[in-house]
Amino acid sequence: MVPRMTSPNGRPFSEREFYLQEFGGRTLGIAVPDDRCVRHGALGRVLTQFAEVNTRVVLVVPQHVDTSSLDGADIAIDTPRLEGAVWRALRKHPHVVVRATAAFSDACRESATRLGLFKFVRLADRAGIRDEAGRRRSFVHLAELEQLEALAAHSPVEPQLLQEIRTLLAAGVPNVNLCTVEGLDAELFSYSGSGTLFTRERYVEVRGFGIEDYDAANDLIARGTNEGYLAPRSEAQLDALLADGFGAFVEGTHLAGIGALRVVPGGVAGEVASLYTLTRFAGGGIGGHLVNYAVAQAGRQGLRYVYACTTLDRVAAFFERQGFSAAQGSEVPAEKWEGYDAARRARVRCFRTDL
């Protein structure tokens, strides 16, 4: 189960509910390559949850796969006027089987493109792509697929499967998830995911929050606070962060990270503060996008330098990768240390970059 957390306003926070709300009323596809995936309880549970929020599912299966345990219509991919046949079937059933009559990969492409599915999930024996260090790449865009041949040496994913995904994206499918049936629930209903999410473009936009973003930002701040990355905030402090902060949005809708540029009135420096990104998009360089936005914002304000402070080695290494240099506490504004906890001050490390 995804843990239920409490946001600063007391409202329960649930990743699963967020994604179910996002998927509600839409139609997605799931490629089911074998009988084992059909029989696995994870697939049935996901289909049940989708049915509860009126999410329609097109299950694409090879010709030989037994789907008798699944309710709904069974339609051959070469059915005349496939689109109309699937549409009418989905008006009666929450999910429909589209059966390949030749190559499975061709059926996947035809189903996803002809039906205009907003998402396509490719179940496979392996979870997803890994980098040279063996870490899972949770987010990859189409341009990066050219580099995946090298990454494949560190990943069990077959090159043919990567080509299938490339073909789907190039044909116009907005995003493709690659995961195992065991990891299907986590891939669809959690920020951390279990496989790799492929998209046509990077689709990262960093901008200030509008009031329609406040709910998502509030939930993300609550998550960062619960995980210990962000300090607890009063209502006034939360309002200030929402008003002055900015977010990294993936594909225009997913809030993947937040940050703020804190400037003392009349000061010449800005502090990168309240920086937090979702694990799901860690491989997409979200933190770097946020920092670049803060530095550009400081430049527009005519500031002399930007700085950041942390007690975490991981965060310190991140700022060094962004081009920041280690600095003494005396090299950042004195106002930073007014009322600062002495024990934390002894452990904190500072970094700055001049403009």
Sequence and secondary structure as in RCSB ss.txt:
>XXXX:A:sequence
MVPRMTSPNGRPFSEREFYLQEFGGRTLGIAVPDDRCVRHGALGRVLTQFAEVNTRVVLVVPQHVDTSSLDGADI
AIDTPRLEGAVWRALRKHPHVVVRATAAFSDACRESATRLGLFKFVRLADRAGIRDEAGRRRSFVHLAELEQLEA
LAAHSPVEPQLLQEIRTLLAAGVPNVNLCTVEGLDAELFSYSGSGTLFTRERYVEVRGFGIEDYDAANDLIARGT
NEGYLAPRSEAQLDALLADGFGAFVEGTHLAGIGALRVVPGGVAGEVASLYTLTRFAGGGIGGHLVNYAVAQAGR
QGLRYVYACTTLDRVAAFFERQGFSAAQGSEVPAEKWEGYDAARRARVRCFRTDL
>XXXX:A:secstr
    EE TTS EE HHHHHHHHHTT EEEEE  SHHHHHSHHHHHHHHHHHHTT EEEEEE TT   TTS S EE
ETT TTHHHHHHHHHTT SEEEEE SS HHHHHHHHHHHTT S EEEE SS   B TTS B  EEEGGGGGGHHH
HGGGS   HHHHHHHHHHHHTT SEEEEE STTHHHHHH SS SSEEEESS  EEEEE  GGGHHHHHHHHHHHH
HTTSS    HHHHHHHHHH EEEEETTTEEEEEEEEEE TT SEEEEEEEEE GGGGGGTHHHHHHHHHHHHHHH
TT SEEEEEES HHHHHHHHHTT EEE GGGS GGGGTT  HHHHHH EEEEEE 
